[in-house]
Protein backbone atom coordinates (compact mmCIF):
# COMPACT_ATOMS: atom_id res chain seq x y z
CA UNK A 1 0.00 0.00 0.00
CA UNK A 2 1.33 3.46 -0.92
CA UNK A 3 2.45 5.88 1.77
CA UNK A 4 -0.14 8.32 0.40
CA UNK A 5 -2.93 6.08 1.66
CA UNK A 6 -1.52 6.39 5.19
CA UNK A 7 -1.67 10.19 5.26
CA UNK A 8 -4.25 12.04 7.43
CA UNK A 9 -7.29 12.93 5.34
CA UNK A 10 -6.81 16.70 5.69
CA UNK A 11 -3.15 16.66 4.69
CA UNK A 12 -3.72 18.22 1.26
CA UNK A 13 -6.50 20.68 2.17
CA UNK A 14 -5.98 24.19 0.76
CA UNK A 15 -7.86 27.28 1.98
CA UNK A 16 -8.95 29.67 -0.79
CA UNK A 17 -8.46 33.21 0.58
CA UNK A 18 -11.25 34.55 -1.68
CA UNK A 19 -13.95 32.74 0.30
CA UNK A 20 -15.05 32.30 3.90
CA UNK A 21 -13.99 28.78 4.88
CA UNK A 22 -16.21 27.48 7.67
CA UNK A 23 -13.59 25.06 9.01
CA UNK A 24 -10.35 27.00 8.75
CA UNK A 25 -9.23 30.60 9.20
CA UNK A 26 -7.15 32.28 6.49
CA UNK A 27 -4.08 31.11 8.44
CA UNK A 28 -5.37 27.52 8.18
CA UNK A 29 -6.08 27.36 11.88
CA UNK A 30 -9.12 25.24 12.77
CA UNK A 31 -12.05 27.36 14.00
CA UNK A 32 -12.78 26.63 17.66
CA UNK A 33 -16.24 25.16 17.05
CA UNK A 34 -14.72 22.50 14.76
CA UNK A 35 -11.57 21.63 16.76
CA UNK A 36 -12.89 18.46 18.39
CA UNK A 37 -14.53 17.21 15.21
CA UNK A 38 -11.44 17.97 13.13
CA UNK A 39 -9.23 16.02 15.53
CA UNK A 40 -11.61 13.05 15.41
CA UNK A 41 -11.65 13.00 11.62
CA UNK A 42 -7.94 13.59 11.27
CA UNK A 43 -7.31 10.33 13.11
CA UNK A 44 -8.50 8.56 9.96
CA UNK A 45 -6.07 7.64 7.25
CA UNK A 46 -7.19 8.00 3.65
CA UNK A 47 -7.72 4.28 3.03
CA UNK A 48 -9.79 3.85 6.21
CA UNK A 49 -12.01 6.83 5.46
CA UNK A 50 -12.58 5.69 1.87
CA UNK A 51 -14.07 2.44 3.19
CA UNK A 52 -16.30 4.40 5.58
CA UNK A 53 -17.43 6.64 2.75
CA UNK A 54 -18.32 3.66 0.55
CA UNK A 55 -20.30 2.14 3.41
CA UNK A 56 -22.35 5.36 3.76
CA UNK A 57 -23.12 5.43 0.02
CA UNK A 58 -24.18 1.78 0.08
CA UNK A 59 -26.50 2.56 3.01
CA UNK A 60 -28.24 5.31 1.02
CA UNK A 61 -28.64 3.02 -1.99
CA UNK A 62 -30.09 0.19 0.10
CA UNK A 63 -32.62 2.56 1.68
CA UNK A 64 -33.66 3.95 -1.70
CA UNK A 65 -32.49 7.48 -0.83
CA UNK A 66 -32.33 8.63 -4.42
CA UNK A 67 -33.36 11.43 -6.73
CA UNK A 68 -33.96 11.79 -10.45
CA UNK A 69 -32.82 14.57 -12.77
CA UNK A 70 -35.25 15.63 -15.47
CA UNK A 71 -34.02 16.23 -18.99
CA UNK A 72 -31.78 13.19 -19.18
CA UNK A 73 -32.16 10.84 -22.13
CA UNK A 74 -32.73 7.87 -19.86
CA UNK A 75 -34.68 7.62 -16.64
CA UNK A 76 -32.19 6.65 -13.96
CA UNK A 77 -32.35 6.78 -10.19
CA UNK A 78 -29.23 8.24 -8.56
CA UNK A 79 -28.04 7.97 -4.98
CA UNK A 80 -28.24 11.35 -3.29
CA UNK A 81 -24.59 12.32 -2.63
CA UNK A 82 -23.90 12.62 1.08
CA UNK A 83 -20.73 13.91 2.74
CA UNK A 84 -19.76 12.50 6.12
CA UNK A 85 -18.15 15.66 7.49
CA UNK A 86 -21.03 17.65 9.10
CA UNK A 87 -21.62 21.37 9.21
CA UNK A 88 -21.86 22.90 12.69
CA UNK A 89 -23.92 25.99 13.51
CA UNK A 90 -23.60 27.62 16.94
CA UNK A 91 -26.63 28.31 19.14
CA UNK A 92 -26.19 32.08 18.74
CA UNK A 93 -25.88 31.87 14.97
CA UNK A 94 -28.90 29.57 14.71
CA UNK A 95 -31.05 31.88 16.83
CA UNK A 96 -30.44 34.60 14.23
CA UNK A 97 -31.21 32.26 11.32
CA UNK A 98 -34.34 30.79 12.90
CA UNK A 99 -35.89 34.12 13.86
CA UNK A 100 -35.17 35.47 10.37
CA UNK A 101 -36.69 32.46 8.61
CA UNK A 102 -39.80 32.64 10.78
CA UNK A 103 -40.11 36.38 10.16
CA UNK A 104 -40.03 35.87 6.39
CA UNK A 105 -42.57 33.05 6.50
CA UNK A 106 -45.03 35.13 8.54
CA UNK A 107 -44.61 38.15 6.28
CA UNK A 108 -45.10 36.05 3.14
CA UNK A 109 -48.28 34.54 4.58
CA UNK A 110 -49.72 37.99 5.28
CA UNK A 111 -48.65 39.11 1.82
CA UNK A 112 -50.49 36.20 0.17
CA UNK A 113 -53.59 36.75 2.30
CA UNK A 114 -53.61 40.41 1.23
CA UNK A 115 -52.94 39.66 -2.46
CA UNK A 116 -55.91 37.36 -2.71
CA UNK A 117 -58.27 39.65 -0.78
CA UNK A 118 -57.95 43.44 -0.29
CA UNK A 119 -54.66 43.93 -2.21
CA UNK A 120 -53.87 46.79 0.16
CA UNK A 121 -50.12 46.56 -0.39
CA UNK A 122 -50.74 47.25 -4.07
CA UNK A 123 -53.13 50.12 -3.35
CA UNK A 124 -50.49 51.64 -1.07
CA UNK A 125 -47.94 51.51 -3.86
CA UNK A 126 -45.49 49.14 -2.15
CA UNK A 127 -45.66 46.39 -4.77
CA UNK A 128 -46.77 47.20 -8.35
CA UNK A 129 -49.90 45.48 -9.67
CA UNK A 130 -48.30 44.44 -12.96
CA UNK A 131 -45.61 42.55 -11.01
CA UNK A 132 -48.35 40.38 -9.49
CA UNK A 133 -50.70 39.78 -12.39
CA UNK A 134 -47.83 39.05 -14.78
CA UNK A 135 -46.52 36.26 -12.56
CA UNK A 136 -47.13 32.79 -13.97
CA UNK A 137 -47.88 31.60 -10.44
CA UNK A 138 -50.63 34.11 -9.67
CA UNK A 139 -54.03 32.37 -9.59
CA UNK A 140 -57.13 34.47 -10.22
CA UNK A 141 -59.16 31.54 -8.90
CA UNK A 142 -57.81 32.18 -5.39
CA UNK A 143 -59.22 35.72 -5.15
CA UNK A 144 -61.72 36.06 -2.32
CA UNK A 145 -61.20 32.50 -1.13
CA UNK A 146 -60.84 32.06 2.63
CA UNK A 147 -58.27 29.36 3.29
CA UNK A 148 -58.52 27.08 6.37
CA UNK A 149 -56.74 28.57 9.37
CA UNK A 150 -55.75 31.64 7.35
CA UNK A 151 -52.49 29.94 6.31
CA UNK A 152 -51.17 29.90 2.74
CA UNK A 153 -47.50 28.93 3.06
CA UNK A 154 -47.75 26.15 5.62
CA UNK A 155 -44.28 24.93 4.60
CA UNK A 156 -41.49 27.33 3.65
CA UNK A 157 -37.93 26.65 2.57
CA UNK A 158 -35.53 29.58 2.93
CA UNK A 159 -32.22 29.31 1.05
CA UNK A 160 -29.29 31.12 2.67
CA UNK A 161 -25.60 31.51 1.97
CA UNK A 162 -22.77 32.69 4.18
CA UNK A 163 -20.87 35.42 2.34
CA UNK A 164 -17.16 36.27 2.54
CA UNK A 165 -18.06 38.88 5.19
CA UNK A 166 -19.24 36.06 7.48
CA UNK A 167 -22.88 37.24 7.29
CA UNK A 168 -25.89 35.19 6.14
CA UNK A 169 -27.87 36.31 3.09
CA UNK A 170 -31.15 34.93 1.76
CA UNK A 171 -30.88 33.81 -1.85
CA UNK A 172 -34.55 32.97 -2.28
CA UNK A 173 -37.77 31.87 -0.59
CA UNK A 174 -39.42 28.58 -1.60
CA UNK A 175 -43.09 28.25 -0.72
CA UNK A 176 -44.61 26.16 -3.49
CA UNK A 177 -43.41 22.65 -2.69
CA UNK A 178 -40.02 23.07 -0.99
CA UNK A 179 -38.23 19.73 -0.89
CA UNK A 180 -35.19 18.26 0.82
CA UNK A 181 -36.29 17.74 4.42
CA UNK A 182 -36.21 13.96 4.08
CA UNK A 183 -32.50 14.20 3.27
CA UNK A 184 -31.97 16.19 6.48
CA UNK A 185 -33.29 13.27 8.50
CA UNK A 186 -31.58 10.61 6.36
CA UNK A 187 -28.23 12.41 6.61
CA UNK A 188 -28.45 12.41 10.39
CA UNK A 189 -29.38 8.73 10.53
CA UNK A 190 -26.49 7.80 8.23
CA UNK A 191 -23.97 9.82 10.21
CA UNK A 192 -25.10 8.21 13.46
CA UNK A 193 -24.66 4.75 11.97
CA UNK A 194 -21.18 5.47 10.66
CA UNK A 195 -19.74 7.96 13.17
CA UNK A 196 -21.85 7.61 16.28
CA UNK A 197 -19.00 8.51 18.64
CA UNK A 198 -18.76 12.03 17.19
CA UNK A 199 -22.14 12.95 18.68
CA UNK A 200 -20.85 12.39 22.20
CA UNK A 201 -18.72 15.54 21.84
CA UNK A 202 -21.42 17.95 20.59
CA UNK A 203 -24.84 18.82 22.10
CA UNK A 204 -26.71 18.94 18.78
CA UNK A 205 -30.49 19.15 18.39
CA UNK A 206 -32.30 16.13 16.96
CA UNK A 207 -33.93 16.47 13.54
CA UNK A 208 -36.25 13.46 13.60
CA UNK A 209 -39.11 15.49 15.12
CA UNK A 210 -40.00 17.13 11.80
CA UNK A 211 -42.67 14.61 10.81
CA UNK A 212 -44.60 14.91 14.09
CA UNK A 213 -44.57 18.71 13.80
CA UNK A 214 -45.62 18.51 10.15
CA UNK A 215 -48.57 16.30 11.06
CA UNK A 216 -49.55 18.57 13.96
CA UNK A 217 -49.47 21.55 11.60
CA UNK A 218 -51.66 19.74 9.06
CA UNK A 219 -54.16 18.76 11.74
CA UNK A 220 -54.29 22.38 12.97
CA UNK A 221 -55.64 23.61 9.61
CA UNK A 222 -58.43 21.04 9.39
CA UNK A 223 -61.76 22.23 7.92
CA UNK A 224 -64.41 23.58 10.27
CA UNK A 225 -66.52 20.95 11.95
CA UNK A 226 -63.88 18.22 11.70
CA UNK A 227 -62.66 16.78 14.99
CA UNK A 228 -60.23 14.05 13.92
CA UNK A 229 -58.95 14.94 10.44
CA UNK A 230 -57.74 12.38 7.92
CA UNK A 231 -54.54 13.64 6.33
CA UNK A 232 -52.77 12.33 3.23
CA UNK A 233 -49.74 13.12 1.06
CA UNK A 234 -50.48 13.27 -2.67
CA UNK A 235 -47.63 12.53 -5.08
CA UNK A 236 -47.32 12.67 -8.88
CA UNK A 237 -45.96 9.12 -8.68
CA UNK A 238 -42.80 7.06 -8.56
CA UNK A 239 -41.12 8.88 -11.46
CA UNK A 240 -41.13 12.23 -9.72
CA UNK A 241 -37.65 13.44 -8.72
CA UNK A 242 -38.69 13.81 -5.07
CA UNK A 243 -40.72 10.60 -4.74
CA UNK A 244 -38.44 9.29 -2.01
CA UNK A 245 -39.33 12.32 0.09
CA UNK A 246 -43.06 11.94 -0.53
CA UNK A 247 -43.04 8.31 0.57
CA UNK A 248 -40.72 8.97 3.50
CA UNK A 249 -42.86 11.79 4.94
CA UNK A 250 -46.11 9.83 4.57
CA UNK A 251 -44.59 6.84 6.36
CA UNK A 252 -43.00 8.99 9.09
CA UNK A 253 -46.33 10.70 9.78
CA UNK A 254 -48.26 7.43 9.67
CA UNK A 255 -50.62 8.64 6.94
CA UNK A 256 -51.46 7.42 3.44
CA UNK A 257 -49.42 8.27 0.36
CA UNK A 258 -51.84 8.64 -2.55
CA UNK A 259 -51.95 9.53 -6.21
CA UNK A 260 -54.74 11.44 -7.90
CA UNK A 261 -56.41 8.22 -9.04
CA UNK A 262 -56.77 7.14 -5.40
CA UNK A 263 -59.08 10.08 -4.61
CA UNK A 264 -62.51 11.11 -5.86
CA UNK A 265 -65.01 13.88 -5.18
CA UNK A 266 -68.60 13.35 -4.11
CA UNK A 267 -70.93 16.23 -3.21
CA UNK A 268 -67.87 18.52 -2.97
CA UNK A 269 -66.09 16.36 -0.40
CA UNK A 270 -62.88 14.44 -1.01
CA UNK A 271 -62.76 10.69 -0.52
CA UNK A 272 -59.98 8.13 -0.62
CA UNK A 273 -60.52 4.67 -2.06
CA UNK A 274 -59.69 1.95 0.46
CA UNK A 275 -60.31 -1.79 0.68
CA UNK A 276 -62.88 -0.97 3.37
CA UNK A 277 -64.74 1.52 1.21
CA UNK A 278 -64.48 5.33 0.76
CA UNK A 279 -62.83 7.37 3.53
CA UNK A 280 -63.28 11.14 3.72
CA UNK A 281 -60.05 13.15 3.42
CA UNK A 282 -59.71 16.49 5.22
CA UNK A 283 -56.14 17.70 4.71
CA UNK A 284 -53.92 17.06 1.67
CA UNK A 285 -50.19 17.75 1.67
CA UNK A 286 -49.81 18.13 -2.06
CA UNK A 287 -46.60 17.56 -3.94
CA UNK A 288 -48.30 18.32 -7.24
CA UNK A 289 -47.96 21.72 -8.90
CA UNK A 290 -50.95 24.09 -9.14
CA UNK A 291 -51.54 23.47 -12.84
CA UNK A 292 -52.09 19.76 -12.32
CA UNK A 293 -54.21 19.51 -9.15
CA UNK A 294 -57.61 19.73 -10.87
CA UNK A 295 -58.17 19.28 -14.63
CA UNK A 296 -61.62 20.89 -14.36
CA UNK A 297 -60.11 24.23 -13.31
CA UNK A 298 -56.47 24.28 -14.42
CA UNK A 299 -54.66 22.10 -16.98
CA UNK A 300 -57.41 19.99 -18.63
CA UNK A 301 -54.86 17.40 -19.76
CA UNK A 302 -53.64 16.63 -16.24
CA UNK A 303 -53.85 13.01 -15.16
CA UNK A 304 -52.17 13.70 -11.82
CA UNK A 305 -54.86 15.61 -9.98
CA UNK A 306 -58.44 15.06 -8.91
CA UNK A 307 -61.41 16.41 -10.92
CA UNK A 308 -63.47 18.65 -8.64
CA UNK A 309 -60.77 19.06 -5.97
CA UNK A 310 -60.57 22.84 -6.27
CA UNK A 311 -64.33 23.23 -5.81
CA UNK A 312 -64.17 21.13 -2.63
CA UNK A 313 -61.29 23.34 -1.48
CA UNK A 314 -63.17 26.51 -2.35
CA UNK A 315 -66.12 25.36 -0.23
CA UNK A 316 -63.80 24.76 2.73
CA UNK A 317 -64.33 21.01 2.76
CA UNK A 318 -60.63 20.18 2.42
CA UNK A 319 -57.38 21.97 3.16
CA UNK A 320 -54.52 21.97 0.65
CA UNK A 321 -50.96 22.32 1.97
CA UNK A 322 -49.49 24.59 0.61
CA UNK A 323 -52.36 26.67 -0.74
CA UNK A 324 -52.65 27.03 -4.52
CA UNK A 325 -51.23 30.31 -5.78
CA UNK A 326 -48.46 30.60 -3.18
CA UNK A 327 -45.91 30.58 -6.00
CA UNK A 328 -46.61 34.23 -6.74
CA UNK A 329 -44.79 35.12 -3.52
CA UNK A 330 -41.66 33.09 -4.22
CA UNK A 331 -41.38 34.55 -7.70
CA UNK A 332 -37.79 35.83 -7.68
CA UNK A 333 -39.02 39.24 -8.82
CA UNK A 334 -41.05 39.52 -5.59
CA UNK A 335 -37.87 38.72 -3.65
CA UNK A 336 -36.65 42.24 -4.46
CA UNK A 337 -39.57 43.62 -2.40
CA UNK A 338 -39.11 41.39 0.65
CA UNK A 339 -37.57 44.06 2.92
CA UNK A 340 -40.56 46.33 2.17
CA UNK A 341 -43.04 43.46 2.58
CA UNK A 342 -41.62 42.61 6.02
CA UNK A 343 -41.75 46.25 7.10
CA UNK A 344 -45.28 46.72 5.72
CA UNK A 345 -46.91 43.75 7.44
CA UNK A 346 -44.82 43.28 10.57
CA UNK A 347 -43.43 46.80 11.11
CA UNK A 348 -40.00 45.21 11.57
CA UNK A 349 -36.68 45.48 9.82
CA UNK A 350 -35.55 42.27 8.09
CA UNK A 351 -33.52 40.05 10.37
CA UNK A 352 -31.78 38.32 7.46
CA UNK A 353 -30.03 40.16 4.66
CA UNK A 354 -31.34 40.23 1.10
CA UNK A 355 -28.89 39.98 -1.78
CA UNK A 356 -29.06 43.15 -3.88
CA UNK A 357 -31.24 42.23 -6.84
CA UNK A 358 -31.89 43.85 -10.20
CA UNK A 359 -35.20 43.18 -11.92
CA UNK A 360 -34.86 43.32 -15.67
CA UNK A 361 -38.40 44.64 -16.09
CA UNK A 362 -37.13 47.96 -14.72
CA UNK A 363 -35.55 49.86 -17.69
CA UNK A 364 -32.70 51.38 -15.65
CA UNK A 365 -31.88 48.10 -13.96
CA UNK A 366 -32.11 46.29 -17.28
CA UNK A 367 -29.55 48.65 -18.78
CA UNK A 368 -27.18 47.98 -15.88
CA UNK A 369 -27.62 44.23 -16.19
CA UNK A 370 -26.99 44.18 -19.94
CA UNK A 371 -23.79 46.19 -19.47
CA UNK A 372 -22.50 44.10 -16.55
CA UNK A 373 -23.51 40.50 -17.19
CA UNK A 374 -19.93 39.34 -16.61
CA UNK A 375 -20.24 40.45 -12.95
CA UNK A 376 -23.74 39.06 -12.32
CA UNK A 377 -25.78 35.89 -11.88
CA UNK A 378 -28.84 35.85 -14.15
CA UNK A 379 -31.84 33.88 -12.87
CA UNK A 380 -35.29 33.16 -14.34
CA UNK A 381 -37.94 34.28 -11.84
CA UNK A 382 -40.06 31.12 -11.93
CA UNK A 383 -37.58 28.25 -12.22
CA UNK A 384 -36.26 26.03 -9.44
CA UNK A 385 -33.62 23.35 -9.07
CA UNK A 386 -30.85 25.61 -10.38
CA UNK A 387 -32.19 25.45 -13.93
CA UNK A 388 -31.78 28.41 -16.29
CA UNK A 389 -29.12 30.16 -14.19
CA UNK A 390 -26.24 31.91 -15.96
CA UNK A 391 -23.12 32.92 -14.00
CA UNK A 392 -21.63 35.81 -15.96
CA UNK A 393 -18.00 35.25 -14.99
CA UNK A 394 -18.17 31.73 -16.45
CA UNK A 395 -19.58 32.81 -19.85
CA UNK A 396 -17.76 33.41 -23.13
CA UNK A 397 -18.41 36.60 -25.11
CA UNK A 398 -20.69 34.66 -27.43
CA UNK A 399 -22.63 33.20 -24.49
CA UNK A 400 -23.01 36.66 -22.91
CA UNK A 401 -24.53 37.97 -26.15
CA UNK A 402 -26.91 35.01 -26.24
CA UNK A 403 -28.02 35.70 -22.64
CA UNK A 404 -28.58 39.38 -23.49
CA UNK A 405 -30.86 38.37 -26.34
CA UNK A 406 -32.89 36.08 -24.10
CA UNK A 407 -33.28 38.77 -21.41
CA UNK A 408 -34.30 41.50 -23.87
CA UNK A 409 -36.93 39.19 -25.38
CA UNK A 410 -38.66 38.77 -22.00
CA UNK A 411 -37.24 41.08 -19.28
CA UNK A 412 -40.06 40.31 -16.80
CA UNK A 413 -38.80 36.75 -16.53
CA UNK A 414 -35.30 37.58 -15.31
CA UNK A 415 -33.50 39.03 -12.31
CA UNK A 416 -29.79 39.55 -11.73
CA UNK A 417 -27.69 39.47 -8.58
CA UNK A 418 -24.02 40.10 -7.82
CA UNK A 419 -21.93 36.93 -7.84
CA UNK A 420 -21.95 36.11 -4.14
CA UNK A 421 -18.99 34.41 -2.48
CA UNK A 422 -20.65 31.34 -1.01
CA UNK A 423 -18.73 29.99 1.96
CA UNK A 424 -16.75 26.79 1.55
CA UNK A 425 -16.78 23.68 3.69
CA UNK A 426 -14.49 20.67 3.88
CA UNK A 427 -15.96 17.96 1.65
CA UNK A 428 -14.62 14.51 0.84
CA UNK A 429 -14.03 14.15 -2.92
CA UNK A 430 -13.92 10.57 -4.17
CA UNK A 431 -11.85 11.30 -7.26
CA UNK A 432 -8.89 12.64 -5.27
CA UNK A 433 -9.54 10.63 -2.09
CA UNK A 434 -9.14 13.70 0.09
CA UNK A 435 -11.00 16.63 1.61
CA UNK A 436 -11.26 19.80 -0.47
CA UNK A 437 -13.20 23.05 0.03
CA UNK A 438 -16.58 23.15 -1.73
CA UNK A 439 -19.26 25.85 -1.80
CA UNK A 440 -22.33 25.32 0.40
CA UNK A 441 -25.69 26.89 1.14
CA UNK A 442 -28.39 26.17 3.73
CA UNK A 443 -32.11 25.50 3.33
CA UNK A 444 -34.19 25.96 6.47
CA UNK A 445 -37.68 24.49 6.87
CA UNK A 446 -40.45 26.47 8.58
CA UNK A 447 -43.97 25.26 9.39
CA UNK A 448 -46.90 27.60 9.97
CA UNK A 449 -50.25 26.33 11.19
CA UNK A 450 -53.25 27.69 13.02
CA UNK A 451 -51.63 29.04 16.20
CA UNK A 452 -48.55 26.85 15.61
CA UNK A 453 -45.07 27.56 14.26
CA UNK A 454 -41.93 25.46 14.01
CA UNK A 455 -38.46 25.77 12.45
CA UNK A 456 -36.47 22.55 12.12
CA UNK A 457 -33.23 22.97 14.09
CA UNK A 458 -30.88 21.72 11.42
CA UNK A 459 -31.61 22.47 7.78
CA UNK A 460 -30.27 20.98 4.56
CA UNK A 461 -26.69 21.98 3.83
CA UNK A 462 -26.27 21.54 0.08
CA UNK A 463 -22.84 21.17 -1.47
CA UNK A 464 -21.62 22.03 -4.96
CA UNK A 465 -19.44 18.96 -5.49
CA UNK A 466 -17.74 20.25 -8.65
CA UNK A 467 -14.67 22.38 -7.98
CA UNK A 468 -15.50 26.10 -8.33
CA UNK A 469 -19.21 25.47 -8.95
CA UNK A 470 -21.61 27.87 -7.19
CA UNK A 471 -24.82 25.94 -7.95
CA UNK A 472 -25.56 23.48 -5.15
CA UNK A 473 -28.78 21.83 -6.38
CA UNK A 474 -28.77 18.03 -6.65
CA UNK A 475 -30.15 18.38 -10.17
CA UNK A 476 -26.93 20.23 -11.03
CA UNK A 477 -24.62 17.64 -9.50
CA UNK A 478 -24.75 18.81 -5.89
CA UNK A 479 -24.79 16.80 -2.67
CA UNK A 480 -25.51 17.43 1.00
CA UNK A 481 -24.19 17.34 4.56
CA UNK A 482 -25.67 16.73 7.97
CA UNK A 483 -26.20 20.05 9.77
CA UNK A 484 -25.63 20.19 13.54
CA UNK A 485 -27.33 23.01 15.42
CA UNK A 486 -25.80 23.23 18.88
CA UNK A 487 -27.95 23.64 21.99
CA UNK A 488 -25.36 25.83 23.71
Secondary structure, 3 states (H helix, E strand, C coil): CCHHHHCECCCCCCCCCCCCECCECCCCCECHHHHHHHHHHCCCEHHHHHHHHHHHHHHHHHHCCEECCCCCCCCCCEECCEEEEEEEECHHHHHHHHHHHHHHHHHHHHHHHHHCCCCHHHHCCCCCHHHHHCCCCCCHHHCCCCCHHHCCCCEEEEEEEECCCCCEEEEEEECCCCCCHHHHHHHHHHHHHHCHHHHHHCCECCCCCHHHHHHHHHHHCCCCCCCCCCEEEECCCCCCCCHHHHHHHHHHHCCEEECHHHEEEECCEEEECCCCCCEEECEEEECCCHHHCCCCCCCCCCCCCCCCHHHHHHCCCCEEECCCCHHHHCCHHHHCCHHHHHHHHHCCCCCCEECCEEECCCHHHHHHHHHCHHHEEEEECCCCCCCCCEEHHHCCHHHHHHHHHHHHHCHHHEEEEECCCCCEEEEEECCCCEEEEEEEEEEEEEEEECCEEEECCCCEEEEECCCCCCCCCHHHCEEEEEEEEECC
